[in-house]
Every structure is written in structure tokens, then in C-alpha cells.
Amino acid sequence: MNLIFFGPPGAGKGTQSQQVQQIYGIPQISTGDMLREARTAKSPLGLEAEKFMSEGKLVPDSVIVSLMDERLKQKDCNKGFILDGFPRTLEQASALKEMLKAQGKKIDCVVNIEVNEEELVARLTGRRQCEKCKKAYHVLYSPPKQEGVCDVCASKLFQRDDDQERTIRQRLKVYVDKTQPVINFYKQEKILESINGSGEVALILKKIEKILESRSQGHS
């Protein structure tokens, strides 16, 4: 199955797409990983992307789309794929549709994980990290035995700048503004499935599996 996963920061999109990747045996493709691989491989497109990245600029849509086209033609995508973090814009969504059409493929389902803003803020502002061994904690879900101290190496825990409440609320606003037109695009295509991302990881995964099962039966 060819899938797209959407979800705001902290919705658990990465966790769920990794689980689905293992169940279906299909690659999870994030634009970040794809850009890093292309840079390491020093492919012409990778070098072009690096030029923008090294100047601190956003990689243009045209380069991202071309890289994605290359990636989706690879053998491991024959049985399907999960796109994580792409498409981010309407232009990218349209380009993806045309690109897949040329390859004789299409997106089967777009899974949109929804979580209300207050819960997302609680999830993200609660994250802590050890400054020495980098072990991750959460003040609510996986707290250290002693507050502010790492269980492993007894070093101090800290909160990353991008996990501060003000930054998070801004990130969530940007996400909604950017993603809503793309979500509407897939709603019109009748392949969007929105689910509530609150609750246990295993229960949310069950919901996703149920959706994918009914979608695959509908396409068989």
C-alpha cells in the first residue's frame, strides 16, 4: 500500500508509521532521511540540495520532488511505502500525484492523526533529555527516578529550546496553516482518514490497521 501519514508535532506520527512499516514490510520515507541519503551518495540532486542546506535555505520544491521521484522508483517501494513529512504544500501534493501517475502508482490512503492542542503542548513541553548521555525522559509518561537527574549517568536533565511552550504553540500554528490545504486536497480525493491520536499507542495502531485493512480490501 502507498500511504501518507500526517500529524502535528507530538501526535505520534513517527511512532505509528514505524509500526506500520514493520507490519507491512514497506519503507518509511521522510524527506529529512532522503535528503541526508542523497547528500551522502553525492548524487547530482543531492549536491544541489546540499548547496541550499549549507546556506541555511529551504530546499526548493522542484529539488524535493525530483529526489522523491528517484526514491519512489527504488526496488524497496515496489510493495508500497509510507511518506512522512511529504507533501507539505499543495504544489508538492499535485506534483506527487502526477509523478506517481507516470509510474503507474497512486496514494491508497492518507492517515491524518489528530490530537487537541492542549494535549500536544503537554506531550511536548514534558520532554527532557540528559545533557551527557542524551537519554530521553518525559515528566508525565517516563519520568526519571529522581527529578531532573538522569537514571543512567546521574547527569542533569534539560528541556530543549524547541520544547518550550511558546515555541510549540507557534510550531503547531505553522503546521495547521501549512497542512490544512493539503488535508483538504486529500479529502476531495476521498482517500483521507482522520483518527483521534489520544490514548495508548497500541490502540491507535489498531485503529490504523483497521482503516488500512478496509482500504486494501476496497482496492483488491
C-alpha positions, 0 to 999 in steps of 0.5 A: 500500500502507498500511504501518507501519514500526517500529524502535528508535532507530538501526535505520534506520527513517527511512532505509528508509521514505524509500526506500520512499516514493520507490519507491512514490510514497506519503507518509511520515507521522510524527506529529512532521511532522503535528503541526508541519503542523497547528500551522502551518495553525492548524487547530482540532486543531492549536491544541489540540495546540499548547496541550499542546506549549507546556506541555511535555505529551504530546499526548493520544491522542484529539488524535493520532488525530483529526489522523491521521484528517484526514491519512489522508483527504488526496488524497496517501494515496489510493495508500497511505502509510507511518506512522512513529512511529504507533501507539505504544500499543495504544489508538492501534493499535485506534483506527487500525484502526477509523478506517481501517475507516470509510474503507474502508482497512486496514494491508497490512503492518507492517515491524518492523526489528530490530537487537541492542542492542549494535549500536544503542548503537554506531550511536548513541553514534558520532554527532557533529555540528559545533557551527557548521555542524551537519554530521553525522559518525559515528566508525565509518561517516563519520568526519571527516578529522581527529578531532573537527574538522569537514571543512567549517568546521574547527569542533569536533565534539560528541556530543549529550546524547541520544547518550550511552550511558546515555541510549540504553540507557534510550531503547531500554528505553522503546521495547521496553516501549512497542512490544512490545504493539503488535508483538504486536497486529500479529502476531495480525493476521498482517500483521507482518514482522520483518527483521534491520536489520544490514548495508548499507542497500541490502540491507535495502531489498531485503529490504523490497521483497521482503516488500512485493512478496509482500504486494501480490501476496497482496492483488491 
